[in-house]
Amino acid sequence: MEQHIQIVRNFYEAFARRDHRAMQLQYSDHIQFFDPVFGHLEGDQVRRMWQMLCERARDFSLVIGDIHALDNEYVTCEWTARYTYSMTGKPVVNKVKAHMRIQNGRITEHSDAFSFHRWAAQAFGWTGYWLGWTGFFRRKLQSKARAMVM
């Protein structure tokens, strides 16, 4: 299980350096990913998402919290990213709980959980505050985000 914790640590240390290639080395070829902004992504979509996020990141910093192995396959990690959201120029502090499944030394499943409403309020200001809780706003943003990695 210590090996699994190290894989997750390697992933987030690479993210802190904005090194998407090193991040992708921790993933299996058939990675499955989910978060509230992008929804469900697979394989190369996931790789393109991290590449885009790393390359567009402005004023970026990442703090890695506790990493816990839950059993022989599952690991959780808390992390906080601070950055300027590229679409609006607004500052964001995003506190995330990651859940990962590791098989054969690679991450096969990765989901990030965070408050979409809180994130939207920071990223979009009053528009995000008032509309970030609606399914309409989430679907519209998810559609735009997914189009960037397809």
N, C-alpha and C positions, 0 to 999 in steps of 0.2 A: 504493500500500500504506500510505502514511502516513495517508490518509483512513480506512482500515480500523482502524488503531491508534487514531485519534482517536475513532471510533465506540465502540470497546470502552472506552476511557478515559472517555468521556461516560457510558456505562452504569454503570461502577463508581463514578464520582464521584457520580452520582445515588443509587446504592445506599448509599454512605457517608452521604449526607444523608437516607436513608430516603425518597426521593422516587420512589415507584413510577411516577408519571405520566411523569416525565422518563426513567426506565428504559425504559418501554414505547414511547416515541417512537423508540428505537433498533431496535425489533423490527419485522419484517415482519408483515403481517396473518396470515400462515400459519406463525407460528413453531412450531418443533418443539423440545422441551426434554426432557432426561433428567438425573436425578441418582439416587443410591442411595436417598434417602428417598422421593421422590415417584414415581420411575419415569418413564415416558414421558407427557408432557403435550403438548397442542396448543392453539394459538390462545388463546382466552379463558381456558382452564384455566391457562395459563402466566401470563397477566396477573393473574388472581385470586390465584395463588400468591405472586407478588411483592408484591401489595397486602397480603395477609395477613401475610407475613413482615415487611414494612416497618412495618405498623401495630402488630403485636404485639411488635416488637423492644424488649427492655429491656437497658439497660447495653451498648448496641451500639457497636462500632467496627469499622472495616474498613481494612485495609492492602492497597493494590494493589501487586503485585509487577511483575516484568517483563512487558511485552506484546510479543509477537513475531508479525510477519506471516510465515506459512510460505510463502505463494504469493499469487496474485491473489485468492483467496477465503477462505483459512483463517487464523485468528489464534488464538494461545494466550495465556493469561494465568494467572499465579498470584496468588491472593489469600488473605488470612486474615481470618476474621471472629471477633470475640470478643463473646459475648452471654450472657444468662441465658436458658436454655431455658424457655419459658413453661409447658409442661406439668408440669415438675418443680421449677422454681426453681434448677436446677443450672447452674453456669458451664460454658461450652463455648468451646473454641478450635478452630476448624475450618479446616484448611489445605486449600485447594482448587486444582485445576488445571482451568481452563476451556478448552474448545475451541469455537470459534465459526466459522460459515460466514457470510460477508457477501456479499450480492448486491444490486445496484442501491441501494447506500447503506444497507441495512438488514440486521440480523442475522436469518438465516433458520433457522439451526440453532444450538443451544446445549446443550452437555453439560458437567456439572460432575462431576469425579472426585475422590473422597476415600475414606478408609478408613471404611466404615460401622461396623465394629467399634469403632474408636477413637472415633468420634462417639457411638455408642450408649453406650459406657462412660462418657463424660462426661455425656451428656444424662440417662441413667437410672441412673447409679451402678453398684452391684454387679449389679443385674438386667441392665443393658446389657452389663457386662463378661462375665458368664457366658453370656448368651443372644444377644448381639449378633452373633455369628458364625454363628448358625443361620438357615437359610432360613425357618423358621417365624416367628421374631421379625421378620425383615425384611419378610416378606409381611404380617404383622399390622400393623406400623407403616405400611407403604406403603399398605395399605388405608385406615387411619385418615387418613393425610395426604392421600390422593387424594380422600377423601370431603369434605374441607374446601374443595376447589377445584372440585368438580363443579357 
